[in-house]
Amino acid sequence: MRLLPFIAPLLLPLALAHPALAQDTPGVGGVAESGMGQGHASITTRSDVSISLESVPGTSGARIAVLGRAVTSAMPQIRGCYAQTIQHAPATHGRARLRLDMPAAGPGTTTPVEDAVHEAGLLRCVSDLLVALPLDATLRPASAIVVLDFDNTAAQGAAEVAQRQAEADAVTVSRASGRPEATGDGNAVHFVVRGAADATDELVVDAVRTLRSIVPGLLDCRRRASRRGASPEGTLPLRLVLRPGAAPTATPGRGATVGDERAPRCVATAVSHAHRRPTLAGALELEVRFDR
């Protein structure tokens, strides 16, 4: 039996790395006397899906190699299973390990050994292909662990974006004064949000996340306050009001120490232009500080 042309190039690199496997691969080496015994065998095809075979006790290296070729021949259909899955679940990725048992007669069976994919439809689709693999009766029974690695750049990108978003959204709330308080920082501008004693931490967190989107506006207010060589350094107290889904509002309070008298109104305007909308309602104290 000759190896199908599209399979041979896939097996050749691995055969060179594993001489014993080359002896079991028609077109690469002889089938007889592989010398693999019960050792580890691996046949890998790489694209968005990688498949490896791990040997199990009771199946010779020769049978692992033949079983591996049968699995490799099903790669187009296995890729098809994955392609269908990521159409409705693009973040699907990870490793699954299935034990494939091909009995002396009849269809094979699969048993999950590891599942980091968590997509039952995908594994069912692949299992249906594996149990129906054609395997000559003289090479049965045979068993192996089929290791499937599913990967796509969309899943990687989504995971990275989610991680960065989670890091960007992280807010630490302190109650050292008995009131919930959290800070936010930009380059040379800083702000502190304080709630009443009975305010929830979630309200303060919502305010900080909303105000992070106005840092460019705060920097512009600081720049304006430093015109004609004036020092922008100082603090600006404001009353902040949040409404779910609406732009926040801020009212300048007393006690501003920034020299530019227009700075409080500039900051209030920047707050009203926040790109992010709050999800909670409440009133808080806001203190904005400009560095020199």
ABEGO torsion letter per residue (X at the ends): XBBBAAAAAAAAAAAAABAAAAAABBGABBABGAGAEABBBBBBBBBABBBBBBBBBGBBAAAAAAAAAAAAAAAAAAAAAAAAAAAABAABBEBBBBBBBBBABEBBBBBBABBAAGBAAAAAAAAAAAAABBBBAAAOBBBBBBBBBBBBAAAAAAAAAAAAAAAAABBBBBAAAGBBBBBBBBBGBBBBBBBBAABBAAAAAAAAAAAAAAAAAAAAAAAAAABGGBBABEBBBBBBBBBBGBBBBBBBBBGBABABAAAAAAAAAAAAABABBBABBEBBBBBBBBBX
